Amino acid sequence: MIKLIVRRILGMIPMLFLVSVVVFSLGKAMPGDAFSGEIDPLNTSPEYIEEMRQKTGYYDPVYVQYYDWVSKFAKGDFGKSTRYKIPVSELIMEKIPNTVLLAFVSLIITYVLAFLMGMYAGRKPYTLGDNLIAGFNYTGLAIPSFVAGVFAIYFFSFKWGVIPFAGSVDIEVTKGTMEYWLSRLHHVIAPAAILGIFSTASYTQFLRNDLIENSRKDFVRTARAKGTPMSRIYNVHILRNSIIPLVTFLGFDIAALLGGAIITEKIFTYPGIGLLFLDSVGNHDYPTMMAITMMLSFLILVGNLLADILYGVVDPRIRLS
C-alpha cells in the first residue's frame, strides 16, 4: 500500500508540470494582459505604460515568464490580484472557509441520503418504494442544478422567506459566537442541499445495483446456510463490497466541491472559490484565475490519490497488491 501511494505521488509531479504549462499557455492566450491591472488609472501616458510593461516582465521571453511564474507559485507566491489589489493567496484563503463548509455539508447530505435510499432499494428491489426512489433519482439526474437553484431561491427565499438568497453570513452578527455559526449554516443549507440532493441520484443507483448483484453471489448463500442474520449479511458482507465503487466518487467529489460548485455559488451569490473564479474570468484577473485553476487541478490529483487509498481500506486485496 505504501508503494502504491509513493508511485501515485511521484506520478503527480509530471502531471502538475503539464497542467502548469497548459494553465500558463491559456493565460497568455486570453485577450489583454495581466499588467493592465497594475496601471494607475490617473496616469495613462505612453511612457508610464511602457515603464509598467518593462517592470512586469511583459517583454520577457515566454519561457522566462513561465519560469518566473511557476517558481513563485511553488513558493506560495501566487501574485497579486489585479482587481482586488491584494495578494491572491490572501484572497483565496478568505474564500476557502466558505467553500469548505459548503463541501462538507453537501457531502453529508449526499451520502446520508444515498446510503438510506440505496440500502432500502437494494434490499427491497422492484417494490413500490424502490420505484419511487428510482423516480426521484431520475428526476434529479434530469433537472440541472442551476434550474433547481433558481426555483429554490424563488420559492424558499422570495415567496416563503425561509432561507437567504445571497451571502454567507448576516452582517450584524458577531464573529465567533453561536449566532454567527447558526447564521453560517442558515446561509449554506440551500446551496448545499441543491448540490447534495441532486448528486444523490447516481450514488443511490450505484449502491442499489451493487447490493442486488452482490446479494446473488456465492458468499451470501454460504452465509445464509450458516444461519447468519440477514441484517448482518447486508450491513457487513454485502455493503462492504458494494461501497467500493462509491469510493471513487468520494475522492473526486471532495476535490470538485472544494474547488467550488461554480454554477451553484453563482446562483446563490455564495462567496466561495467558484464565485471568485467566475469573477476573475469576467474581470480579466489573470493571477487569481491561474492560481485557482492550478489549485483545482492539484485537488483533482489529490482526490485521485485519496480514492486509491480508500480503495485499499475497503478492499484488502488492493493492499496486498
HELIX and SHEET records of a PDB file:
HELIX    1   1 ILE A    2  ALA A   29  1                                  28    
HELIX    2   2 ALA A   34  GLU A   38  5                                   5    
HELIX    3   3 PRO A   46  LYS A   55  1                                  10    
HELIX    4   4 VAL A   62  ALA A   74  1                                  13    
HELIX    5   5 VAL A   88  ARG A  123  1                                  36    
HELIX    6   6 LEU A  128  ALA A  142  1                                  15    
HELIX    7   7 SER A  145  ALA A  152  1                                   8    
HELIX    8   8 ILE A  153  LYS A  159  3                                   7    
HELIX    9   9 MET A  178  ASN A  214  1                                  37    
HELIX   10  10 ASP A  218  ALA A  225  1                                   8    
HELIX   11  11 MET A  230  ARG A  232  1                                   3    
HELIX   12  12 ILE A  233  ILE A  238  3                                   6    
HELIX   13  13 LEU A  239  SER A  242  1                                   4    
HELIX   14  14 ILE A  244  LEU A  258  1                                  15    
HELIX   15  15 ILE A  262  ILE A  267  1                                   6    
HELIX   16  16 ILE A  273  GLY A  282  1                                  10    
HELIX   17  17 TYR A  286  VAL A  314  1                                  29    
HELIX   18  18 PRO A  316  LEU A  320  1                                   5    
END                                                                             
